[in-house]
Amino acid sequence: MILIQITNSSEFLASKIGKFLESLTPASFDVATVEDRILRELIGTLAAEGLHGEVATVQGLELDCRENGSELVLSERMRVRQHQSF
């Protein structure tokens, strides 16, 4: 399993659409937009290589990196936002 956590969604969108428009969007929208874009590109690349599998975006799951290791933190309200097979 591969877990990817995007930590600069707002900055990424600001660089693409401009600071003013980005300031009008809520942070949760920024994260979902970036996740959707990455998901599309990831699926396209993996499928082009001949790989088959599943990819999901999940809310309520956090990767907490620390000096002596990492923890996977599960929220009580964890849910799969999007799921696709390729």
N, C-alpha and C positions, 0 to 999 in steps of 0.2 A: 504494500500500500504506500502511496505517495501522498504526503500532506503538504500543501502549499499555503502559506499565509501571506497575504498582501498587506503591507503596513503603510503604504504611501498612496492610497487610492485618491485622496483629495488633491495631492500635489500632482499626480499623474493627469487627472482630469483637467486641472488648472492649466497644465502645460499644453493640453490638446484643445481646450475650448475657451481658455482665457480666465483670468482671475475673477472678473466681475460675474460671469455666468456661473462659475463654480461656487461663488459665495452665495448664490441664490438656491443652490441645491442642498438638501440635507445630507449628512455624512453617510447615512444608511443607503441612500440612493447612489452615492459615489462608489461605495464598496460593491453593491450589486452590479452596477454598470461595468466596473473593471473586471469583476469575476465572470460576468457573462462574455465579455470580449475574450478573456484568457481561455475560457472553456471552449469557445468556438475555434480558436486558433490551435489549442492543444489537441482537440479531437481531430481536426483536419490534418495536423502533422502526424499524429499517431496512426490514423487510418491510412494515410499515404505511405507509411512505412510497412503496412501490412499487419499491424497489431490490432487485436480485438480486446475489448474490455468495457468498463463502465467508469463514468466520471460523475461526481455529484458536488454541488455546492451546499454547504451546511451552515446554518445559523446556530449559535449557541455552543460552538466548539472552538476553543482557543489553544494555541500553542504558546506556552510560557517558557521562554528560554532564560536560563540562569547560568551563573558561572560554573556550578557543579553539576549541571545536567538540565534536562528539560522536563516539563510536566504538560500533560494534556488535560485541559480543564473542560469539564462538561457542565453546561448550564442545565437547569431544570427544564427549560423551555427549548431544548435542542430540537431542531427539525431540519429535514432535507428541503432546501429551497428549490433545487433543480436537479434532475437525474437524467443522464443520457447514456445509452449504449452506443458503441461504435465498432 
